[in-house]
Amino acid sequence: MSRQFKEFKASELHCPKCGTSQPVGERASAVPGSQTIELLCFRCATVVGHRTVIDHSLGGKLAKLVGKLLK
């Protein structure tokens, strides 16, 4: 089975504070070096989800391997 999507982004998610589905914006996580993106309600800025960024390039794979070896 082939992959249909390389990257999937949500355009709307349910916001528990607003009580309805709202458009979302993205913000890099406050943790330095983190590969997590926070998804924010466009209306009230509540965090409604997270997205992990995976670097599939050769440089990204090598950096991840070196990081594991140095731990």
Contacts in CASP RR format, 6 or more apart in sequence:
PFRMAT RR
TARGET T0000
AUTHOR 0000-0000-0000
METHOD contacts of the structure
MODEL  1
MSRQFKEFKASELHCPKCGTSQPVGERASAVPGSQTIELLCFRCATVVGH
RTVIDHSLGGKLAKLVGKLLK
9 51 0 8 1.000
10 24 0 8 1.000
10 39 0 8 1.000
10 51 0 8 1.000
11 23 0 8 1.000
11 24 0 8 1.000
12 21 0 8 1.000
12 22 0 8 1.000
12 23 0 8 1.000
12 24 0 8 1.000
13 21 0 8 1.000
13 22 0 8 1.000
13 24 0 8 1.000
13 39 0 8 1.000
13 41 0 8 1.000
13 48 0 8 1.000
13 49 0 8 1.000
14 20 0 8 1.000
14 21 0 8 1.000
14 22 0 8 1.000
14 48 0 8 1.000
15 21 0 8 1.000
15 22 0 8 1.000
15 41 0 8 1.000
15 43 0 8 1.000
15 44 0 8 1.000
15 46 0 8 1.000
15 48 0 8 1.000
16 46 0 8 1.000
16 48 0 8 1.000
17 41 0 8 1.000
17 44 0 8 1.000
17 46 0 8 1.000
18 41 0 8 1.000
18 43 0 8 1.000
18 44 0 8 1.000
18 46 0 8 1.000
22 41 0 8 1.000
22 42 0 8 1.000
22 43 0 8 1.000
22 44 0 8 1.000
22 48 0 8 1.000
23 42 0 8 1.000
23 43 0 8 1.000
24 39 0 8 1.000
24 40 0 8 1.000
24 41 0 8 1.000
24 42 0 8 1.000
24 48 0 8 1.000
24 49 0 8 1.000
25 39 0 8 1.000
25 40 0 8 1.000
25 42 0 8 1.000
26 37 0 8 1.000
26 38 0 8 1.000
26 39 0 8 1.000
26 40 0 8 1.000
26 51 0 8 1.000
27 37 0 8 1.000
27 38 0 8 1.000
27 40 0 8 1.000
28 34 0 8 1.000
28 37 0 8 1.000
28 38 0 8 1.000
29 36 0 8 1.000
29 37 0 8 1.000
29 38 0 8 1.000
29 50 0 8 1.000
35 52 0 8 1.000
35 53 0 8 1.000
35 54 0 8 1.000
35 55 0 8 1.000
36 50 0 8 1.000
36 51 0 8 1.000
36 52 0 8 1.000
36 53 0 8 1.000
37 50 0 8 1.000
37 51 0 8 1.000
37 52 0 8 1.000
37 53 0 8 1.000
38 47 0 8 1.000
38 49 0 8 1.000
38 50 0 8 1.000
39 47 0 8 1.000
39 48 0 8 1.000
39 49 0 8 1.000
39 50 0 8 1.000
39 51 0 8 1.000
40 46 0 8 1.000
40 47 0 8 1.000
40 48 0 8 1.000
41 48 0 8 1.000
55 61 0 8 1.000
55 63 0 8 1.000
55 64 0 8 1.000
END
